[in-house]
């Protein structure tokens, strides 16, 4: 069974392993998961057998290229935006009339 990788959502995993985004529902049902559940990296998940041509092309692309779909980013550091009169710029943050 394929393993879910760090930074993969269930949608990422399902799309990569089933060849289409709608595969999310099949993967969730097969594994008893909610589609909004945050997957545990390293967990082995069942995937449905794929027999359609277009889907197999997508799956094979990811296998042959060695690429993975990974769109989940948690706790992204954001730059603090300073505010107040000391930090405002004339005609950018406020307009003098």
C-alpha positions in Angstrom: 0.0 0.0 0.0 1.3 3.5 -0.8 2.3 5.8 2.0 1.1 9.3 2.5 4.0 11.8 2.6 4.7 14.8 4.8 3.0 17.9 3.4 0.4 15.9 1.4 -3.3 16.4 1.9 -5.7 13.5 1.4 -6.7 15.3 -1.9 -3.0 15.4 -3.0 -2.5 11.7 -2.3 -5.8 10.7 -3.9 -5.2 12.7 -7.0 -1.7 11.3 -7.4 -2.7 7.7 -6.8 -6.1 7.6 -8.6 -5.3 10.0 -11.5 -8.2 12.4 -10.7 -9.4 14.7 -7.9 -12.7 12.8 -7.5 -10.6 9.8 -6.4 -10.6 11.6 -3.0 -14.0 10.1 -2.2 -13.0 6.6 -3.1 -9.8 6.8 -1.0 -11.6 8.2 1.9 -14.3 5.5 1.9 -11.8 2.7 1.4 -9.8 3.9 4.4 -12.7 5.0 6.7 -11.5 8.6 6.6 -13.2 12.0 6.4 -12.3 14.0 3.2 -11.3 16.9 5.5 -9.2 14.8 7.8 -5.5 15.7 8.2 -3.6 12.6 7.2 -0.7 11.2 9.3 2.6 11.2 7.3 3.8 7.6 6.8 0.3 6.1 7.0 -0.4 3.3 4.4 -3.6 4.0 2.6 -5.6 1.7 0.3 -6.3 3.0 -3.2 -8.9 1.8 -5.7 -7.8 -0.2 -8.7 -7.6 2.1 -11.8 -8.3 0.7 -15.2 -9.1 3.9 -17.3 -6.6 5.2 -19.8 -6.4 8.9 -18.8 -6.2 8.1 -15.1 -3.4 5.6 -15.7 -1.5 8.2 -17.7 -1.6 10.7 -14.7 -0.6 8.0 -12.3 2.3 6.8 -14.5 3.4 10.4 -14.9 3.9 10.8 -11.2 5.6 7.4 -10.9 8.0 7.9 -13.8 8.8 11.5 -12.9 9.3 10.9 -9.2 7.3 14.0 -8.4 4.7 14.2 -5.6 1.8 16.5 -5.1 2.4 18.3 -1.8 0.2 21.3 -1.1 -0.2 21.2 2.7 1.8 23.8 4.5 1.2 24.3 8.2 2.4 27.2 10.4 3.8 29.3 7.7 5.8 32.1 9.3 4.4 35.5 8.3 6.2 38.8 8.6 4.7 41.0 11.2 3.2 44.2 9.8 4.0 47.1 11.9 1.3 49.7 12.3 0.8 53.1 13.8 1.8 56.7 13.1 5.5 55.9 13.4 5.3 53.4 10.5 2.8 55.1 8.2 4.0 56.7 4.9 2.3 59.8 3.6 0.0 59.0 0.6 0.5 55.3 1.0 -1.1 54.5 4.3 -3.0 57.8 4.7 -3.7 60.9 2.6 -3.1 64.4 3.9 -5.9 66.7 2.6 
